[in-house]
Amino acid sequence: MSDDDLIAAAREAAANSYSPYSNFAVGAALLFADGSVVTGTNIENASYGLALCAETVAVSKAMADGVRGGLVAVAVTGPGEMPITPCGRCRQVLNELAQLGGTDPAILCVGPDEVRRTTLTALLPEAFGPASLV
């Protein structure tokens, strides 16, 4: 799958955002080694602290279906002027899934006119994860 295809999947997911409070629709698409893609979008709540980020929703969907590792790339899209990056919580959630498979996925931070490509370890160096508990 190309970066453009993964970005398109994230943008499609953002169209399903429930974000009536912020009007900031975010989409995420996770690409796995077997070629499968799992998407998520942000889901807000009137009790603001209970909102779910797009990346967390996508990881939850994947793990609920039994996926444990194999994460190779993530695309995150939003409506802002600049490329959007996963928040700190989402970086940690993505790290859990990545560490289960021993991967360092590419992270595509997507804006309207620019895509910044980085890695999860660049966004979350020296991360705490499953191996930290051994």
C-alpha positions in Angstrom: 0.0 0.0 0.0 1.3 3.4 -0.9 1.6 6.3 1.6 -1.1 8.1 -0.5 -3.5 5.1 -0.1 -2.9 5.1 3.7 -3.5 8.8 3.9 -6.7 8.5 1.9 -7.9 5.8 4.3 -7.2 8.2 7.3 -9.0 11.0 5.6 -12.0 8.8 4.9 -12.1 7.8 8.6 -12.1 11.5 9.6 -15.3 11.9 7.7 -17.0 9.8 10.4 -15.6 11.9 13.3 -18.0 12.8 16.1 -16.4 16.1 17.1 -19.3 18.5 17.8 -17.4 20.4 20.5 -14.0 21.0 18.8 -15.0 20.7 15.2 -11.6 19.1 14.8 -12.1 15.9 12.8 -9.1 13.6 13.0 -8.6 10.3 11.1 -6.0 7.6 11.6 -5.1 4.6 9.5 -2.9 1.8 10.7 -1.1 -0.4 8.2 0.0 -3.9 9.2 2.6 -6.2 7.8 0.0 -8.5 6.2 -1.4 -5.5 4.2 -4.5 -5.0 6.3 -5.6 -1.5 7.3 -7.6 -0.5 10.4 -9.0 3.0 10.7 -10.3 5.2 13.5 -11.6 8.6 14.1 -11.9 10.8 17.1 -15.1 10.5 19.2 -15.8 13.4 21.6 -17.9 13.4 24.7 -19.7 16.2 26.5 -17.5 15.2 29.5 -14.4 16.4 27.6 -11.9 14.2 29.3 -13.7 11.1 28.0 -13.0 11.9 24.4 -11.2 9.2 22.3 -8.5 10.1 19.8 -8.5 8.6 16.3 -5.3 6.6 16.9 -6.6 5.1 20.1 -9.9 4.1 18.4 -7.9 2.4 15.6 -5.6 0.6 17.9 -8.6 -0.6 20.0 -10.4 -1.9 17.0 -7.3 -3.8 15.8 -6.6 -5.3 19.3 -10.3 -6.2 19.7 -9.9 -8.2 16.5 -6.9 -10.0 17.9 -4.1 -8.1 16.3 -0.9 -8.2 18.3 2.0 -6.5 16.5 2.9 -6.2 12.9 2.3 -2.4 12.8 4.4 -0.9 10.0 2.9 2.5 9.3 0.3 5.0 10.7 -1.3 8.0 8.9 -2.9 10.8 10.9 -5.0 13.6 9.3 -6.7 16.6 10.7 -8.2 19.9 9.6 -5.5 22.2 10.7 -3.0 24.3 8.6 -0.1 22.2 9.8 0.6 18.4 9.7 -1.0 16.8 12.7 1.0 14.5 15.0 -0.3 11.9 17.5 -0.7 13.3 21.0 1.3 11.9 23.9 -1.3 9.4 24.9 -1.7 8.1 21.4 2.0 7.8 21.0 2.0 5.5 24.1 -0.9 3.5 22.8 0.7 3.1 19.4 3.9 2.1 21.1 2.2 -0.8 23.0 1.0 -2.3 19.7 4.3 -1.7 18.0 6.4 -3.2 20.8 4.2 -6.4 20.8 5.6 -7.0 17.3 9.0 -5.4 17.7 8.4 -2.7 15.0 9.1 1.0 14.8 6.3 2.1 12.5 6.5 5.0 10.1 4.3 7.9 11.2 2.8 10.0 8.5 1.8 13.4 10.0 -0.6 14.8 7.4 -1.5 18.4 6.7 -3.4 20.0 3.8 -0.2 20.6 1.8 2.5 18.7 3.5 3.2 15.2 4.9 5.9 14.8 7.5 7.3 11.3 7.7 8.9 10.2 10.9 9.0 7.1 13.2 7.3 6.3 16.4 10.7 6.1 18.3 11.5 9.6 17.0 8.1 10.8 18.5 8.4 8.8 21.7 12.1 8.1 22.5 12.9 5.7 25.3 9.3 4.6 25.6 7.9 2.6 28.4 6.2 -0.6 27.1 5.6 -4.3 27.6 9.4 -5.0 27.7 9.7 -2.5 30.6 7.7 -4.8 32.8 9.9 -7.9 32.5 
